[in-house]
Amino acid sequence: MVALFSLVCLVGGAALAATAERYPEWTARIETAGGLALVTGLATIGAGLKVSV
């Protein structure tokens, strides 16, 4: 379940960051949301590694 959540965060963050150019007035907000999603996905992976060791 944690792996699925981290995968969704990583893919969603990358998709948000990639499509941010289409909406010039919202670019900064979309890129921020994408970056936060990427960081959340990586943090979830890191938390999962601590539990498994």
N, C-alpha and C positions, 0 to 999 in steps of 0.2 A: 504494500500500500504506500509506503514511504517512497519507494522507487518510482512508482507511478506518479505521485504528487510532484516529485522533483523533475521528472521528465516533462510533465505538463507545464511546470513553471519555466523550464529551460526553453522549450519549444515556443511557448506563448510569449516569453520575453524576446526571443529572437524575431518572432513574427511582428510584434509591436514595433521593435526598433527598425525593422526593414521597411515597414509601411508608413513610417512617420513622415516621410517626404511628401506623401500625397495630401496631407492636411497642413499647409504652411502655418496657419494660425494656432494649431495645436501641437506642433512639432516638439517643442520642449517638454510638454506634459506627457506626450506619448513616449518619447525617449526615456523620460524619467520612470514611467511605469514599466517600460520594458527592462530597464536596468535593474529596478527593484525586483522584478520577477526573476531575472537571471541570478541575482545575488541570493534570493530566497531559495532557488533551486540548488545552487551550490552549497548553501548553508545546510539544507536538508540532507544532501549527500554526505556532508561532513558530520552531521549529527548521527546519521546512520552508521558511519564508519566507527564512531566512538562506541556505539552500542554493540556492534558485532565483534569488537576486539576484546 
